[in-house]
C-alpha cells in the first residue's frame, strides 16, 4: 500500500511537471508574435488614426485593449508554470462581471450561434483576477464547444454556499460524457472525445483544476452522455 501511494504521488508530480512545461512552452511561443501584433497596431494607429472614422478608432482601441489583455494572461501563464513559488495577487472579484464579460467575448466569435445563457447573481469572491478569468474562460469555452451541435445551446451559471465556501456551477446541455471515465477529465492531455468531434488540446481542465487548487478550492464535473455536463468549483469565503 505504501509503495502504491508513492507511485501515485510520483504520477501526480509527473503530470504537474508536464503541465508546467506545456504552459511555459505555449505561453513563451505565443507571446513574441502577440507583442509584434500589438506593436504593429500601435504603428498603424499612429500613422492612420486621422484617416479613420469614430467606428474605426473604436475598433483599433478595442484591438489594442484585447491584445494587451492576452499578453497579460500569457505573462501569468508563464508565472503559472512556477505556481508553487509565486504569490498570488488576490483581491475582491466581481465573479458575475467576469462570467458576463468572458461570455460576451466568446459569443462575438460565433455570433450566429443560438445560445440561452443564464446567469444568477454571483457572489464577490477573493482571488487572483487574472487566474479566475482564465478559469472562467476555460469553463465557458468548453460549455460552448460541447453544445455546438445543439440547435439551442443552454448554459446556466449559478452558485450555492455553505458556512465555509461558495460552490459555483456551470451547467450545459451539450455532449456530456460517461461518468465511468470521470477520473481522466483533469489529466494533462486527456480527452473523452476525439479531435474530429471537438477541437482542443486536453489541457484546459487540468489548468482549471490547478487554478482552483491554488485558491484552496475544489473542482469536479458530473455529466451524462448526450445530456450535458456540470462543472463545479469551490472557493473559500
mmCIF file of the C-alpha atoms, coordinates in Angstrom:
data_MODEL
# 
_entry.id   MODEL 
# 
loop_
_atom_site.group_PDB 
_atom_site.id 
_atom_site.type_symbol 
_atom_site.label_atom_id 
_atom_site.label_alt_id 
_atom_site.label_comp_id 
_atom_site.label_asym_id 
_atom_site.label_entity_id 
_atom_site.label_seq_id 
_atom_site.pdbx_PDB_ins_code 
_atom_site.Cartn_x 
_atom_site.Cartn_y 
_atom_site.Cartn_z 
_atom_site.occupancy 
_atom_site.B_iso_or_equiv 
_atom_site.pdbx_formal_charge 
_atom_site.auth_seq_id 
_atom_site.auth_comp_id 
_atom_site.auth_asym_id 
_atom_site.auth_atom_id 
_atom_site.pdbx_PDB_model_num 
ATOM 1   C CA . UNK A 1 1   ? 0.000   0.000  0.000   1.00 0.00 ? 1   UNK A CA 1 
ATOM 2   C CA . UNK A 1 2   ? 2.824   2.375  0.882   1.00 0.00 ? 2   UNK A CA 1 
ATOM 3   C CA . UNK A 1 3   ? 4.536   1.651  -2.452  1.00 0.00 ? 3   UNK A CA 1 
ATOM 4   C CA . UNK A 1 4   ? 1.272   2.241  -4.314  1.00 0.00 ? 4   UNK A CA 1 
ATOM 5   C CA . UNK A 1 5   ? 0.803   5.608  -2.604  1.00 0.00 ? 5   UNK A CA 1 
ATOM 6   C CA . UNK A 1 6   ? 4.357   6.562  -3.542  1.00 0.00 ? 6   UNK A CA 1 
ATOM 7   C CA . UNK A 1 7   ? 3.706   5.572  -7.160  1.00 0.00 ? 7   UNK A CA 1 
ATOM 8   C CA . UNK A 1 8   ? 0.528   7.656  -7.240  1.00 0.00 ? 8   UNK A CA 1 
ATOM 9   C CA . UNK A 1 9   ? 2.378   10.618 -5.765  1.00 0.00 ? 9   UNK A CA 1 
ATOM 10  C CA . UNK A 1 10  ? 5.090   10.308 -8.409  1.00 0.00 ? 10  UNK A CA 1 
ATOM 11  C CA . UNK A 1 11  ? 2.471   10.094 -11.163 1.00 0.00 ? 11  UNK A CA 1 
ATOM 12  C CA . UNK A 1 12  ? 0.856   13.265 -9.869  1.00 0.00 ? 12  UNK A CA 1 
ATOM 13  C CA . UNK A 1 13  ? 4.197   15.058 -9.751  1.00 0.00 ? 13  UNK A CA 1 
ATOM 14  C CA . UNK A 1 14  ? 4.943   13.978 -13.320 1.00 0.00 ? 14  UNK A CA 1 
ATOM 15  C CA . UNK A 1 15  ? 1.558   15.250 -14.517 1.00 0.00 ? 15  UNK A CA 1 
ATOM 16  C CA . UNK A 1 16  ? 2.221   18.582 -12.840 1.00 0.00 ? 16  UNK A CA 1 
ATOM 17  C CA . UNK A 1 17  ? 5.640   18.782 -14.473 1.00 0.00 ? 17  UNK A CA 1 
ATOM 18  C CA . UNK A 1 18  ? 4.061   18.104 -17.882 1.00 0.00 ? 18  UNK A CA 1 
ATOM 19  C CA . UNK A 1 19  ? 1.519   20.852 -17.312 1.00 0.00 ? 19  UNK A CA 1 
ATOM 20  C CA . UNK A 1 20  ? 4.199   23.279 -16.185 1.00 0.00 ? 20  UNK A CA 1 
ATOM 21  C CA . UNK A 1 21  ? 6.271   22.512 -19.268 1.00 0.00 ? 21  UNK A CA 1 
ATOM 22  C CA . UNK A 1 22  ? 3.281   22.858 -21.583 1.00 0.00 ? 22  UNK A CA 1 
ATOM 23  C CA . UNK A 1 23  ? 2.151   26.158 -20.069 1.00 0.00 ? 23  UNK A CA 1 
ATOM 24  C CA . UNK A 1 24  ? 5.630   27.606 -20.295 1.00 0.00 ? 24  UNK A CA 1 
ATOM 25  C CA . UNK A 1 25  ? 6.268   26.446 -23.870 1.00 0.00 ? 25  UNK A CA 1 
ATOM 26  C CA . UNK A 1 26  ? 2.929   27.589 -25.279 1.00 0.00 ? 26  UNK A CA 1 
ATOM 27  C CA . UNK A 1 27  ? 2.996   30.886 -23.412 1.00 0.00 ? 27  UNK A CA 1 
ATOM 28  C CA . UNK A 1 28  ? 6.548   31.631 -24.481 1.00 0.00 ? 28  UNK A CA 1 
ATOM 29  C CA . UNK A 1 29  ? 5.835   30.773 -28.125 1.00 0.00 ? 29  UNK A CA 1 
ATOM 30  C CA . UNK A 1 30  ? 2.665   32.882 -28.214 1.00 0.00 ? 30  UNK A CA 1 
ATOM 31  C CA . UNK A 1 31  ? 3.988   35.964 -26.502 1.00 0.00 ? 31  UNK A CA 1 
ATOM 32  C CA . UNK A 1 32  ? 6.510   37.045 -29.155 1.00 0.00 ? 32  UNK A CA 1 
ATOM 33  C CA . UNK A 1 33  ? 4.053   37.188 -32.095 1.00 0.00 ? 33  UNK A CA 1 
ATOM 34  C CA . UNK A 1 34  ? 1.436   38.870 -29.919 1.00 0.00 ? 34  UNK A CA 1 
ATOM 35  C CA . UNK A 1 35  ? 3.909   41.563 -28.918 1.00 0.00 ? 35  UNK A CA 1 
ATOM 36  C CA . UNK A 1 36  ? 4.680   42.065 -32.613 1.00 0.00 ? 36  UNK A CA 1 
ATOM 37  C CA . UNK A 1 37  ? 0.979   42.346 -33.442 1.00 0.00 ? 37  UNK A CA 1 
ATOM 38  C CA . UNK A 1 38  ? 0.483   44.861 -30.657 1.00 0.00 ? 38  UNK A CA 1 
ATOM 39  C CA . UNK A 1 39  ? 3.419   46.936 -31.908 1.00 0.00 ? 39  UNK A CA 1 
ATOM 40  C CA . UNK A 1 40  ? 2.079   46.870 -35.484 1.00 0.00 ? 40  UNK A CA 1 
ATOM 41  C CA . UNK A 1 41  ? -1.289  48.085 -34.215 1.00 0.00 ? 41  UNK A CA 1 
ATOM 42  C CA . UNK A 1 42  ? 0.462   50.955 -32.443 1.00 0.00 ? 42  UNK A CA 1 
ATOM 43  C CA . UNK A 1 43  ? 2.291   51.929 -35.645 1.00 0.00 ? 43  UNK A CA 1 
ATOM 44  C CA . UNK A 1 44  ? -0.908  51.718 -37.681 1.00 0.00 ? 44  UNK A CA 1 
ATOM 45  C CA . UNK A 1 45  ? -2.800  53.785 -35.137 1.00 0.00 ? 45  UNK A CA 1 
ATOM 46  C CA . UNK A 1 46  ? -0.113  56.474 -35.058 1.00 0.00 ? 46  UNK A CA 1 
ATOM 47  C CA . UNK A 1 47  ? 0.081   56.748 -38.857 1.00 0.00 ? 47  UNK A CA 1 
ATOM 48  C CA . UNK A 1 48  ? -3.560  56.351 -39.835 1.00 0.00 ? 48  UNK A CA 1 
ATOM 49  C CA . UNK A 1 49  ? -5.675  57.437 -36.875 1.00 0.00 ? 49  UNK A CA 1 
ATOM 50  C CA . UNK A 1 50  ? -6.696  60.702 -38.573 1.00 0.00 ? 50  UNK A CA 1 
ATOM 51  C CA . UNK A 1 51  ? -7.971  58.792 -41.599 1.00 0.00 ? 51  UNK A CA 1 
ATOM 52  C CA . UNK A 1 52  ? -10.339 56.651 -39.544 1.00 0.00 ? 52  UNK A CA 1 
ATOM 53  C CA . UNK A 1 53  ? -13.885 57.481 -38.528 1.00 0.00 ? 53  UNK A CA 1 
ATOM 54  C CA . UNK A 1 54  ? -15.104 57.059 -34.952 1.00 0.00 ? 54  UNK A CA 1 
ATOM 55  C CA . UNK A 1 55  ? -16.059 53.427 -35.518 1.00 0.00 ? 55  UNK A CA 1 
ATOM 56  C CA . UNK A 1 56  ? -12.608 52.653 -36.908 1.00 0.00 ? 56  UNK A CA 1 
ATOM 57  C CA . UNK A 1 57  ? -10.873 54.363 -33.999 1.00 0.00 ? 57  UNK A CA 1 
ATOM 58  C CA . UNK A 1 58  ? -13.012 52.461 -31.533 1.00 0.00 ? 58  UNK A CA 1 
ATOM 59  C CA . UNK A 1 59  ? -12.162 49.195 -33.283 1.00 0.00 ? 59  UNK A CA 1 
ATOM 60  C CA . UNK A 1 60  ? -8.418  49.921 -33.109 1.00 0.00 ? 60  UNK A CA 1 
ATOM 61  C CA . UNK A 1 61  ? -8.730  50.808 -29.421 1.00 0.00 ? 61  UNK A CA 1 
ATOM 62  C CA . UNK A 1 62  ? -10.582 47.548 -28.741 1.00 0.00 ? 62  UNK A CA 1 
ATOM 63  C CA . UNK A 1 63  ? -7.947  45.520 -30.595 1.00 0.00 ? 63  UNK A CA 1 
ATOM 64  C CA . UNK A 1 64  ? -5.182  47.185 -28.604 1.00 0.00 ? 64  UNK A CA 1 
ATOM 65  C CA . UNK A 1 65  ? -7.025  46.591 -25.349 1.00 0.00 ? 65  UNK A CA 1 
ATOM 66  C CA . UNK A 1 66  ? -7.618  42.909 -26.094 1.00 0.00 ? 66  UNK A CA 1 
ATOM 67  C CA . UNK A 1 67  ? -4.060  42.302 -27.278 1.00 0.00 ? 67  UNK A CA 1 
ATOM 68  C CA . UNK A 1 68  ? -2.702  43.797 -24.065 1.00 0.00 ? 68  UNK A CA 1 
ATOM 69  C CA . UNK A 1 69  ? -5.148  41.662 -22.086 1.00 0.00 ? 69  UNK A CA 1 
ATOM 70  C CA . UNK A 1 70  ? -3.982  38.481 -23.824 1.00 0.00 ? 70  UNK A CA 1 
ATOM 71  C CA . UNK A 1 71  ? -0.336  39.388 -23.258 1.00 0.00 ? 71  UNK A CA 1 
ATOM 72  C CA . UNK A 1 72  ? -1.100  39.855 -19.564 1.00 0.00 ? 72  UNK A CA 1 
ATOM 73  C CA . UNK A 1 73  ? -2.741  36.431 -19.428 1.00 0.00 ? 73  UNK A CA 1 
ATOM 74  C CA . UNK A 1 74  ? 0.285   34.886 -21.137 1.00 0.00 ? 74  UNK A CA 1 
ATOM 75  C CA . UNK A 1 75  ? 2.579   36.577 -18.640 1.00 0.00 ? 75  UNK A CA 1 
ATOM 76  C CA . UNK A 1 76  ? 0.596   34.996 -15.838 1.00 0.00 ? 76  UNK A CA 1 
ATOM 77  C CA . UNK A 1 77  ? 0.680   31.616 -17.573 1.00 0.00 ? 77  UNK A CA 1 
ATOM 78  C CA . UNK A 1 78  ? 4.455   31.829 -17.668 1.00 0.00 ? 78  UNK A CA 1 
ATOM 79  C CA . UNK A 1 79  ? 4.365   32.530 -13.955 1.00 0.00 ? 79  UNK A CA 1 
ATOM 80  C CA . UNK A 1 80  ? 1.721   29.848 -13.554 1.00 0.00 ? 80  UNK A CA 1 
ATOM 81  C CA . UNK A 1 81  ? 4.240   27.234 -14.664 1.00 0.00 ? 81  UNK A CA 1 
ATOM 82  C CA . UNK A 1 82  ? 6.128   28.081 -11.471 1.00 0.00 ? 82  UNK A CA 1 
ATOM 83  C CA . UNK A 1 83  ? 2.942   28.335 -9.442  1.00 0.00 ? 83  UNK A CA 1 
ATOM 84  C CA . UNK A 1 84  ? 4.189   26.884 -6.191  1.00 0.00 ? 84  UNK A CA 1 
ATOM 85  C CA . UNK A 1 85  ? 6.790   29.622 -5.833  1.00 0.00 ? 85  UNK A CA 1 
ATOM 86  C CA . UNK A 1 86  ? 4.624   32.599 -6.768  1.00 0.00 ? 86  UNK A CA 1 
ATOM 87  C CA . UNK A 1 87  ? 2.473   34.757 -4.546  1.00 0.00 ? 87  UNK A CA 1 
ATOM 88  C CA . UNK A 1 88  ? -0.999  35.321 -5.979  1.00 0.00 ? 88  UNK A CA 1 
ATOM 89  C CA . UNK A 1 89  ? -2.226  38.880 -6.322  1.00 0.00 ? 89  UNK A CA 1 
ATOM 90  C CA . UNK A 1 90  ? -5.527  38.432 -4.537  1.00 0.00 ? 90  UNK A CA 1 
ATOM 91  C CA . UNK A 1 91  ? -8.303  40.972 -4.368  1.00 0.00 ? 91  UNK A CA 1 
ATOM 92  C CA . UNK A 1 92  ? -12.086 41.093 -4.179  1.00 0.00 ? 92  UNK A CA 1 
ATOM 93  C CA . UNK A 1 93  ? -13.525 39.920 -7.503  1.00 0.00 ? 93  UNK A CA 1 
ATOM 94  C CA . UNK A 1 94  ? -16.952 40.510 -9.037  1.00 0.00 ? 94  UNK A CA 1 
ATOM 95  C CA . UNK A 1 95  ? -17.477 36.964 -10.267 1.00 0.00 ? 95  UNK A CA 1 
ATOM 96  C CA . UNK A 1 96  ? -20.657 37.810 -12.163 1.00 0.00 ? 96  UNK A CA 1 
ATOM 97  C CA . UNK A 1 97  ? -18.887 40.539 -14.103 1.00 0.00 ? 97  UNK A CA 1 
ATOM 98  C CA . UNK A 1 98  ? -16.100 38.146 -15.105 1.00 0.00 ? 98  UNK A CA 1 
ATOM 99  C CA . UNK A 1 99  ? -18.552 35.486 -16.297 1.00 0.00 ? 99  UNK A CA 1 
ATOM 100 C CA . UNK A 1 100 ? -20.618 38.003 -18.266 1.00 0.00 ? 100 UNK A CA 1 
ATOM 101 C CA . UNK A 1 101 ? -17.574 39.670 -19.807 1.00 0.00 ? 101 UNK A CA 1 
ATOM 102 C CA . UNK A 1 102 ? -15.940 36.409 -20.855 1.00 0.00 ? 102 UNK A CA 1 
ATOM 103 C CA . UNK A 1 103 ? -19.198 35.069 -22.281 1.00 0.00 ? 103 UNK A CA 1 
ATOM 104 C CA . UNK A 1 104 ? -19.755 38.219 -24.348 1.00 0.00 ? 104 UNK A CA 1 
ATOM 105 C CA . UNK A 1 105 ? -16.254 37.941 -25.801 1.00 0.00 ? 105 UNK A CA 1 
ATOM 106 C CA . UNK A 1 106 ? -16.730 34.278 -26.690 1.00 0.00 ? 106 UNK A CA 1 
ATOM 107 C CA . UNK A 1 107 ? -20.165 34.919 -28.177 1.00 0.00 ? 107 UNK A CA 1 
ATOM 108 C CA . UNK A 1 108 ? -18.663 37.520 -30.518 1.00 0.00 ? 108 UNK A CA 1 
ATOM 109 C CA . UNK A 1 109 ? -16.514 34.767 -32.026 1.00 0.00 ? 109 UNK A CA 1 
ATOM 110 C CA . UNK A 1 110 ? -19.622 32.805 -33.049 1.00 0.00 ? 110 UNK A CA 1 
ATOM 111 C CA . UNK A 1 111 ? -22.375 35.414 -33.436 1.00 0.00 ? 111 UNK A CA 1 
ATOM 112 C CA . UNK A 1 112 ? -24.579 33.053 -35.457 1.00 0.00 ? 112 UNK A CA 1 
ATOM 113 C CA . UNK A 1 113 ? -24.972 30.631 -32.546 1.00 0.00 ? 113 UNK A CA 1 
ATOM 114 C CA . UNK A 1 114 ? -28.277 30.336 -30.702 1.00 0.00 ? 114 UNK A CA 1 
ATOM 115 C CA . UNK A 1 115 ? -27.300 30.347 -27.027 1.00 0.00 ? 115 UNK A CA 1 
ATOM 116 C CA . UNK A 1 116 ? -29.511 30.701 -23.975 1.00 0.00 ? 116 UNK A CA 1 
ATOM 117 C CA . UNK A 1 117 ? -27.032 31.999 -21.402 1.00 0.00 ? 117 UNK A CA 1 
ATOM 118 C CA . UNK A 1 118 ? -28.493 32.180 -17.915 1.00 0.00 ? 118 UNK A CA 1 
ATOM 119 C CA . UNK A 1 119 ? -26.510 33.622 -15.041 1.00 0.00 ? 119 UNK A CA 1 
ATOM 120 C CA . UNK A 1 120 ? -27.601 34.012 -11.439 1.00 0.00 ? 120 UNK A CA 1 
ATOM 121 C CA . UNK A 1 121 ? -26.453 36.812 -9.184  1.00 0.00 ? 121 UNK A CA 1 
ATOM 122 C CA . UNK A 1 122 ? -22.998 35.574 -8.173  1.00 0.00 ? 122 UNK A CA 1 
ATOM 123 C CA . UNK A 1 123 ? -21.069 36.436 -5.008  1.00 0.00 ? 123 UNK A CA 1 
ATOM 124 C CA . UNK A 1 124 ? -17.973 38.572 -4.679  1.00 0.00 ? 124 UNK A CA 1 
ATOM 125 C CA . UNK A 1 125 ? -15.004 36.298 -4.017  1.00 0.00 ? 125 UNK A CA 1 
ATOM 126 C CA . UNK A 1 126 ? -11.365 36.710 -3.118  1.00 0.00 ? 126 UNK A CA 1 
ATOM 127 C CA . UNK A 1 127 ? -8.783  35.561 -5.628  1.00 0.00 ? 127 UNK A CA 1 
ATOM 128 C CA . UNK A 1 128 ? -6.289  36.421 -8.308  1.00 0.00 ? 128 UNK A CA 1 
ATOM 129 C CA . UNK A 1 129 ? -8.380  38.170 -11.009 1.00 0.00 ? 129 UNK A CA 1 
ATOM 130 C CA . UNK A 1 130 ? -6.236  37.040 -13.955 1.00 0.00 ? 130 UNK A CA 1 
ATOM 131 C CA . UNK A 1 131 ? -6.281  33.410 -12.843 1.00 0.00 ? 131 UNK A CA 1 
ATOM 132 C CA . UNK A 1 132 ? -10.001 33.452 -12.101 1.00 0.00 ? 132 UNK A CA 1 
ATOM 133 C CA . UNK A 1 133 ? -10.657 34.962 -15.524 1.00 0.00 ? 133 UNK A CA 1 
ATOM 134 C CA . UNK A 1 134 ? -8.590  32.194 -17.115 1.00 0.00 ? 134 UNK A CA 1 
ATOM 135 C CA . UNK A 1 135 ? -10.596 29.638 -15.128 1.00 0.00 ? 135 UNK A CA 1 
ATOM 136 C CA . UNK A 1 136 ? -13.896 31.114 -16.341 1.00 0.00 ? 136 UNK A CA 1 
ATOM 137 C CA . UNK A 1 137 ? -12.592 31.349 -19.908 1.00 0.00 ? 137 UNK A CA 1 
ATOM 138 C CA . UNK A 1 138 ? -11.755 27.642 -19.941 1.00 0.00 ? 138 UNK A CA 1 
ATOM 139 C CA . UNK A 1 139 ? -15.079 26.620 -18.392 1.00 0.00 ? 139 UNK A CA 1 
ATOM 140 C CA . UNK A 1 140 ? -17.268 28.691 -20.719 1.00 0.00 ? 140 UNK A CA 1 
ATOM 141 C CA . UNK A 1 141 ? -15.178 27.781 -23.774 1.00 0.00 ? 141 UNK A CA 1 
ATOM 142 C CA . UNK A 1 142 ? -15.818 24.122 -23.001 1.00 0.00 ? 142 UNK A CA 1 
ATOM 143 C CA . UNK A 1 143 ? -19.533 24.707 -22.441 1.00 0.00 ? 143 UNK A CA 1 
ATOM 144 C CA . UNK A 1 144 ? -19.847 26.474 -25.793 1.00 0.00 ? 144 UNK A CA 1 
ATOM 145 C CA . UNK A 1 145 ? -17.708 23.897 -27.569 1.00 0.00 ? 145 UNK A CA 1 
ATOM 146 C CA . UNK A 1 146 ? -19.609 20.855 -26.343 1.00 0.00 ? 146 UNK A CA 1 
ATOM 147 C CA . UNK A 1 147 ? -23.036 22.392 -27.028 1.00 0.00 ? 147 UNK A CA 1 
ATOM 148 C CA . UNK A 1 148 ? -22.121 23.363 -30.590 1.00 0.00 ? 148 UNK A CA 1 
ATOM 149 C CA . UNK A 1 149 ? -24.198 20.589 -32.136 1.00 0.00 ? 149 UNK A CA 1 
ATOM 150 C CA . UNK A 1 150 ? -27.375 21.652 -30.340 1.00 0.00 ? 150 UNK A CA 1 
ATOM 151 C CA . UNK A 1 151 ? -29.988 23.775 -32.103 1.00 0.00 ? 151 UNK A CA 1 
ATOM 152 C CA . UNK A 1 152 ? -30.207 25.817 -28.906 1.00 0.00 ? 152 UNK A CA 1 
ATOM 153 C CA . UNK A 1 153 ? -27.278 25.780 -26.511 1.00 0.00 ? 153 UNK A CA 1 
ATOM 154 C CA . UNK A 1 154 ? -28.206 26.264 -22.865 1.00 0.00 ? 154 UNK A CA 1 
ATOM 155 C CA . UNK A 1 155 ? -25.585 27.357 -20.347 1.00 0.00 ? 155 UNK A CA 1 
ATOM 156 C CA . UNK A 1 156 ? -26.604 28.059 -16.757 1.00 0.00 ? 156 UNK A CA 1 
ATOM 157 C CA . UNK A 1 157 ? -24.297 29.651 -14.187 1.00 0.00 ? 157 UNK A CA 1 
ATOM 158 C CA . UNK A 1 158 ? -25.321 29.534 -10.542 1.00 0.00 ? 158 UNK A CA 1 
ATOM 159 C CA . UNK A 1 159 ? -23.953 29.022 -7.077  1.00 0.00 ? 159 UNK A CA 1 
ATOM 160 C CA . UNK A 1 160 ? -24.695 27.769 -3.611  1.00 0.00 ? 160 UNK A CA 1 
ATOM 161 C CA . UNK A 1 161 ? -22.869 28.397 -0.397  1.00 0.00 ? 161 UNK A CA 1 
ATOM 162 C CA . UNK A 1 162 ? -22.018 26.730 2.854   1.00 0.00 ? 162 UNK A CA 1 
ATOM 163 C CA . UNK A 1 163 ? -20.558 28.144 6.013   1.00 0.00 ? 163 UNK A CA 1 
ATOM 164 C CA . UNK A 1 164 ? -17.024 27.988 4.640   1.00 0.00 ? 164 UNK A CA 1 
ATOM 165 C CA . UNK A 1 165 ? -17.211 28.164 0.846   1.00 0.00 ? 165 UNK A CA 1 
ATOM 166 C CA . UNK A 1 166 ? -19.017 29.212 -2.308  1.00 0.00 ? 166 UNK A CA 1 
ATOM 167 C CA . UNK A 1 167 ? -19.733 26.496 -4.878  1.00 0.00 ? 167 UNK A CA 1 
ATOM 168 C CA . UNK A 1 168 ? -20.143 27.792 -8.427  1.00 0.00 ? 168 UNK A CA 1 
ATOM 169 C CA . UNK A 1 169 ? -21.778 25.606 -11.081 1.00 0.00 ? 169 UNK A CA 1 
ATOM 170 C CA . UNK A 1 170 ? -21.775 25.884 -14.874 1.00 0.00 ? 170 UNK A CA 1 
ATOM 171 C CA . UNK A 1 171 ? -24.326 23.550 -16.454 1.00 0.00 ? 171 UNK A CA 1 
ATOM 172 C CA . UNK A 1 172 ? -24.759 22.881 -20.175 1.00 0.00 ? 172 UNK A CA 1 
ATOM 173 C CA . UNK A 1 173 ? -26.950 20.715 -22.398 1.00 0.00 ? 173 UNK A CA 1 
ATOM 174 C CA . UNK A 1 174 ? -24.078 19.507 -24.557 1.00 0.00 ? 174 UNK A CA 1 
ATOM 175 C CA . UNK A 1 175 ? -22.432 16.215 -25.444 1.00 0.00 ? 175 UNK A CA 1 
ATOM 176 C CA . UNK A 1 176 ? -21.804 15.197 -21.849 1.00 0.00 ? 176 UNK A CA 1 
ATOM 177 C CA . UNK A 1 177 ? -19.603 12.228 -21.007 1.00 0.00 ? 177 UNK A CA 1 
ATOM 178 C CA . UNK A 1 178 ? -19.599 8.791  -19.420 1.00 0.00 ? 178 UNK A CA 1 
ATOM 179 C CA . UNK A 1 179 ? -19.026 9.133  -15.670 1.00 0.00 ? 179 UNK A CA 1 
ATOM 180 C CA . UNK A 1 180 ? -17.052 5.885  -15.716 1.00 0.00 ? 180 UNK A CA 1 
ATOM 181 C CA . UNK A 1 181 ? -14.194 7.892  -17.205 1.00 0.00 ? 181 UNK A CA 1 
ATOM 182 C CA . UNK A 1 182 ? -14.539 10.957 -14.990 1.00 0.00 ? 182 UNK A CA 1 
ATOM 183 C CA . UNK A 1 183 ? -11.174 10.309 -13.323 1.00 0.00 ? 183 UNK A CA 1 
ATOM 184 C CA . UNK A 1 184 ? -9.471  11.172 -16.623 1.00 0.00 ? 184 UNK A CA 1 
ATOM 185 C CA . UNK A 1 185 ? -11.080 14.588 -17.004 1.00 0.00 ? 185 UNK A CA 1 
ATOM 186 C CA . UNK A 1 186 ? -8.441  16.599 -15.172 1.00 0.00 ? 186 UNK A CA 1 
ATOM 187 C CA . UNK A 1 187 ? -5.443  14.727 -16.548 1.00 0.00 ? 187 UNK A CA 1 
ATOM 188 C CA . UNK A 1 188 ? -2.979  16.544 -18.776 1.00 0.00 ? 188 UNK A CA 1 
ATOM 189 C CA . UNK A 1 189 ? -3.706  15.821 -22.463 1.00 0.00 ? 189 UNK A CA 1 
ATOM 190 C CA . UNK A 1 190 ? -6.602  13.539 -21.508 1.00 0.00 ? 190 UNK A CA 1 
ATOM 191 C CA . UNK A 1 191 ? -9.664  13.650 -23.765 1.00 0.00 ? 191 UNK A CA 1 
ATOM 192 C CA . UNK A 1 192 ? -13.016 11.861 -23.667 1.00 0.00 ? 192 UNK A CA 1 
ATOM 193 C CA . UNK A 1 193 ? -13.958 12.995 -27.185 1.00 0.00 ? 193 UNK A CA 1 
ATOM 194 C CA . UNK A 1 194 ? -11.932 12.664 -30.372 1.00 0.00 ? 194 UNK A CA 1 
ATOM 195 C CA . UNK A 1 195 ? -10.442 15.729 -32.056 1.00 0.00 ? 195 UNK A CA 1 
ATOM 196 C CA . UNK A 1 196 ? -12.634 15.016 -35.073 1.00 0.00 ? 196 UNK A CA 1 
ATOM 197 C CA . UNK A 1 197 ? -15.669 15.611 -32.837 1.00 0.00 ? 197 UNK A CA 1 
ATOM 198 C CA . UNK A 1 198 ? -14.387 18.554 -30.798 1.00 0.00 ? 198 UNK A CA 1 
ATOM 199 C CA . UNK A 1 199 ? -11.164 20.513 -31.082 1.00 0.00 ? 199 UNK A CA 1 
ATOM 200 C CA . UNK A 1 200 ? -8.860  21.041 -28.127 1.00 0.00 ? 200 UNK A CA 1 
ATOM 201 C CA . UNK A 1 201 ? -5.569  20.026 -26.572 1.00 0.00 ? 201 UNK A CA 1 
ATOM 202 C CA . UNK A 1 202 ? -6.850  18.272 -23.461 1.00 0.00 ? 202 UNK A CA 1 
ATOM 203 C CA . UNK A 1 203 ? -5.120  20.722 -21.130 1.00 0.00 ? 203 UNK A CA 1 
ATOM 204 C CA . UNK A 1 204 ? -7.868  23.214 -20.267 1.00 0.00 ? 204 UNK A CA 1 
ATOM 205 C CA . UNK A 1 205 ? -9.450  21.247 -17.433 1.00 0.00 ? 205 UNK A CA 1 
ATOM 206 C CA . UNK A 1 206 ? -6.051  20.484 -15.920 1.00 0.00 ? 206 UNK A CA 1 
ATOM 207 C CA . UNK A 1 207 ? -5.370  24.214 -15.863 1.00 0.00 ? 207 UNK A CA 1 
ATOM 208 C CA . UNK A 1 208 ? -8.784  24.812 -14.276 1.00 0.00 ? 208 UNK A CA 1 
ATOM 209 C CA . UNK A 1 209 ? -8.082  22.353 -11.501 1.00 0.00 ? 209 UNK A CA 1 
ATOM 210 C CA . UNK A 1 210 ? -4.654  23.841 -10.884 1.00 0.00 ? 210 UNK A CA 1 
ATOM 211 C CA . UNK A 1 211 ? -6.107  27.338 -10.549 1.00 0.00 ? 211 UNK A CA 1 
ATOM 212 C CA . UNK A 1 212 ? -8.856  26.185 -8.192  1.00 0.00 ? 212 UNK A CA 1 
ATOM 213 C CA . UNK A 1 213 ? -6.414  24.248 -6.018  1.00 0.00 ? 213 UNK A CA 1 
ATOM 214 C CA . UNK A 1 214 ? -4.148  27.276 -5.896  1.00 0.00 ? 214 UNK A CA 1 
ATOM 215 C CA . UNK A 1 215 ? -7.119  29.128 -4.407  1.00 0.00 ? 215 UNK A CA 1 
ATOM 216 C CA . UNK A 1 216 ? -7.622  26.332 -1.828  1.00 0.00 ? 216 UNK A CA 1 
ATOM 217 C CA . UNK A 1 217 ? -10.777 25.178 -3.586  1.00 0.00 ? 217 UNK A CA 1 
ATOM 218 C CA . UNK A 1 218 ? -12.114 22.029 -5.229  1.00 0.00 ? 218 UNK A CA 1 
ATOM 219 C CA . UNK A 1 219 ? -13.154 21.234 -8.804  1.00 0.00 ? 219 UNK A CA 1 
ATOM 220 C CA . UNK A 1 220 ? -15.292 18.394 -10.118 1.00 0.00 ? 220 UNK A CA 1 
ATOM 221 C CA . UNK A 1 221 ? -17.632 17.584 -13.002 1.00 0.00 ? 221 UNK A CA 1 
ATOM 222 C CA . UNK A 1 222 ? -20.728 15.439 -13.377 1.00 0.00 ? 222 UNK A CA 1 
ATOM 223 C CA . UNK A 1 223 ? -22.284 14.516 -16.695 1.00 0.00 ? 223 UNK A CA 1 
ATOM 224 C CA . UNK A 1 224 ? -24.255 12.077 -18.783 1.00 0.00 ? 224 UNK A CA 1 
ATOM 225 C CA . UNK A 1 225 ? -23.738 11.147 -22.413 1.00 0.00 ? 225 UNK A CA 1 
ATOM 226 C CA . UNK A 1 226 ? -25.816 13.386 -24.713 1.00 0.00 ? 226 UNK A CA 1 
ATOM 227 C CA . UNK A 1 227 ? -27.417 15.101 -21.716 1.00 0.00 ? 227 UNK A CA 1 
ATOM 228 C CA . UNK A 1 228 ? -24.775 17.653 -20.833 1.00 0.00 ? 228 UNK A CA 1 
ATOM 229 C CA . UNK A 1 229 ? -22.354 18.268 -18.012 1.00 0.00 ? 229 UNK A CA 1 
ATOM 230 C CA . UNK A 1 230 ? -21.998 20.486 -14.967 1.00 0.00 ? 230 UNK A CA 1 
ATOM 231 C CA . UNK A 1 231 ? -18.651 21.905 -13.889 1.00 0.00 ? 231 UNK A CA 1 
ATOM 232 C CA . UNK A 1 232 ? -18.396 22.755 -10.191 1.00 0.00 ? 232 UNK A CA 1 
ATOM 233 C CA . UNK A 1 233 ? -15.692 24.675 -8.405  1.00 0.00 ? 233 UNK A CA 1 
ATOM 234 C CA . UNK A 1 234 ? -15.498 25.942 -4.859  1.00 0.00 ? 234 UNK A CA 1 
ATOM 235 C CA . UNK A 1 235 ? -13.767 28.978 -3.419  1.00 0.00 ? 235 UNK A CA 1 
ATOM 236 C CA . UNK A 1 236 ? -13.360 29.586 0.297   1.00 0.00 ? 236 UNK A CA 1 
ATOM 237 C CA . UNK A 1 237 ? -15.118 32.511 1.928   1.00 0.00 ? 237 UNK A CA 1 
# 
